[in-house]
């Protein structure tokens, strides 16, 4: 009898931990609080820095040109000249884009009107022409108050040559190219430049040699 009691006293403590260990193997619902795997997943999710902080893409670092409306510049070229035998008028709206602090480029359209009264061999002639065209332009600023200028353009010409003695009218039309280059001062958003037409076309609306040009942008 003593041996039996002694055996029970020894085996009883050993069996108690075994019951605790097998408790975890009881089948429970996935949402049950006793589900140790659910608790572990929740702790890992809460401790994971990737889960707490969403991944943000840095769009500013993406390469390529981004259009900015605030860099648009609107301007115009206007010219008016009258004399006894000569009159001229031109108007040209321009749209530019400030690419950087040193560069501005853009496009524009222009209209020219010229009237010249000439005398040849005791005969009087009246020459009138109208030009409508488009242009590209670019400004480079090597220094704060300096500007270099280039403007290629193509114009459509409609011209009338009238013999004042006989009243005979000769009409002509065609395309007139021009390539202006120049340099001068930059005063705020305005430019005063000394320009020259490299194309030197016979019907060019620009005078021969160097001439002053003025433009302003806002």
C-alpha positions, 0 to 999 in steps of 0.5 A: 500500500505504501508503494502504491501511494508513493507511486501516485505522489510521484506521477501526479506532478508529472501529469499536471504539466502535460495537461497544460501543454495539451490545452493549446492543442484544443481546436478553437475558432479563428476569431477565438481569443484563445487562438494564439496564432491570431494574437501573434499575427496582430502583434507582428502587424502592430510592430511592423514599420511597413504596415504602419507607414504607407509607401509614398511615391516621390512624384517630384523626382520624376524626370521630364518637363512639367508645364507651369502656367505661372511661367507664361509671358504675354507680350506684343510688338507694336510699330508705327511710323509716318512721313510724307512719302512713307508710312508703316504699321505693325502689330504682333501678339507674342506668347513666351515661356520662361524656361529658366532665369536665363532663357525665354522662348515662344511663338507669335503672329504679326501683321505689317502694312507699308505704303511708299510713294516713289518717283522714278523717271518723272513718274510717280508710283505708289507701293502698298503691301500687307504681310501676315506671318508667324514667328518663333523667338528666343531670348538669352540673358547672359547678365541681368541687364543684357539680352540676346535675341533671335527670331525666325519668321515667315510672312505672306505678302500681298502687294500692289504697285500703282502707276499714279500717271496711268492708274495701272495696278500691278499685284503680286504675292508670295512668302517672305522669310526673315531671320532677326538677330539682335542684342541690347538691354533688358529692363524688367520685362521689356527689351530694347535691342538693336536688330538685323535681318539676316535674310535681307529679302527684297520684300522684307518688312524690315529696313536695310541694315540695323534698326531698333526693336522694342518688346515687352512681356507681362 
